[in-house]
Amino acid sequence: MFQANSTHSLPKNTLQPLWRYITAERLKDLLTSNSLYFCSLSSFSDGLEGKLTERTQRRFLEWHYATYGAKYVNCWHINGGESYLMWKAYAQHGFAIQTTFERASAAFESFAGTITGGVVEYVDFARQETAFGNVFNQVITKDLPYSEEREFRFLLWRCDQPNAPLGIADTGHNVGVDLKMLVEKIYVNPFKTTISNELIELLDAAGLRERIVQSHVNHR
């Protein structure tokens, strides 16, 4: 289930919309596995992911990483509506799942392990310090140039006791979710209007076909 962490910032409004911009293949995986994929931070393109700012590194010991083990994230975009930039960056030929913080948190209710999460803080990695003393602080801190992503992250920590029996792989782990709770709408990207028959069948099987809508972004 989802458990709030006292050191993480959560949306003030539990009905805050969250968006996940994904490829068609990732949507198929969600619909067939009934699970969200949490990937290892080490696989992200930003080389500073999961690291401390330069000033903080000078004050912290290397054993921190070896002691606390691997962490995994599932990323969402905080916004009241669609984002053209997010469509372009992550889902030009894909989809956007729209939910709310309240719905997404409740979707983990049947998960036997522990999920936490927080709003990402964007800082200047070359000049600023980040707080340490909590295992998740560096996971919800990103370099300032990424601030337009306005990210919320659900977090899975392999070393958390309830997660120990899960057998989490180094690269990532699927976490079971209640799809009907998670998905409020699925937006088709503004650059195409067709959906494959295979995907339509999966949506029908999941009881989600009626939640498909076309993007409202005007692509010129």
Stockholm file with secondary structure:
# STOCKHOLM 1.0

chainA/1-220         MFQANSTHSLPKNTLQPLWRYITAERLKDLLTSNSLYFCSLSSFSDGLEGKLTERTQRRFLEWHYATYGAKYVNCWHINGGESYLMWKAYAQHGFAIQTTFERASAAFESFAGTITGGVVEYVDFARQETAFGNVFNQVITKDLPYSEEREFRFLLWRCDQPNAPLGIADTGHNVGVDLKMLVEKIYVNPFKTTISNELIELLDAAGLRERIVQSHVNHR
#=GR chainA/1-220 SS CBCCCTTSCCCSSTTCEEEEEECHHHHHHHHHHCEEEEEEGGGSSCTTTTCCCHHHHTTSCTHHHHHHCCEEEEEEEECSSCCHHHHHHHCTTSEEEEEEHHHHHHTTTTCSSCBEEEECEEECTTTCCCCCSSTTGGGGEEEGGGGGGCEEEEEEETTSGGGGGGCCCSSEEEEECCHHHHCSEEEECTTCCCCCHHHHHHHHHHTCGGGEEECCCCCC
#=GC SS_cons         CBCCCTTSCCCSSTTCEEEEEECHHHHHHHHHHCEEEEEEGGGSSCTTTTCCCHHHHTTSCTHHHHHHCCEEEEEEEECSSCCHHHHHHHCTTSEEEEEEHHHHHHTTTTCSSCBEEEECEEECTTTCCCCCSSTTGGGGEEEGGGGGGCEEEEEEETTSGGGGGGCCCSSEEEEECCHHHHCSEEEECTTCCCCCHHHHHHHHHHTCGGGEEECCCCCC
//
